[in-house]
Amino acid sequence: MSNLVFPSISPGTGWSWKWPIKKTPKFTTLVQTPASQRGEVRIAIQTFPIWFFSYDISYLKGNPQTSASFFAQIIGFYGQVQGAADDFLFQDIYDYQVTAQEIGVGDGATTYFQMYRTIGGMVDLVQNFISAPSLYLNGVLQSLGYSIDQYGNLTFATAPGVGVVITWTGNFYYRVRFIEDQMDNLRQRWLNTWDAAEFLKMKSVLL
């Protein structure tokens, strides 16, 4: 596990991607189907989704021999994590913010809560923060009396009172890894300009 942050994706700054961008959640289910096909049993064994990303790069400029070039930064990062070997932090610039997300209601005894966000009715685990999130009890910002670990576990020194609503606001990373050990589709279109279909193929990693 590393805390390397993937270089910022900013259109017009030396590299960019083509639409559409693929981003899909995946769950895992055990299915047992009897020969009669009646009374099929299905058991969900995964509480939170795993996200899959795929970006088609429209252009990537740079000379491989120039360490500061965009090409060198991206390919160098791929080498740092050794393809699929290590995970890293990735900011989806279209989906990285949470505002006033409710994560629990105090009962006067419970001190442990999970950091997450909801998408419709789906609960999505959040573990990696761009900066320290803001935590609120009944809308009042808290600065002391709690901690958040690397697994997204929120622990209070003193249990929130009965009926106290716990919410948070902040920005987050996805922890991901590359799916493949080789960038099969990377090609040089002309001098110091590259492109690639499905160049960034990644899946999220939960701790």
Secondary structure, DSSP 8 states (H G I E B T S, - for coil): ----B-----TTSSEEEEEEEEEEEE--EEEE--TT--S-EEEE--SS-EEEEEEEEEEEE--TT-TTSHHHHHHHHHHHTTTTTS-EEE--TTS-EEEEEEEEE--SS--EEE-EEEETTEEEE--EESS--EEEETTEEE-SSEEE-TT-EEEESS---TT-EEEEEEEEEEEEEES-SS-TT-EEEETTEEEEEEEEEEEE---
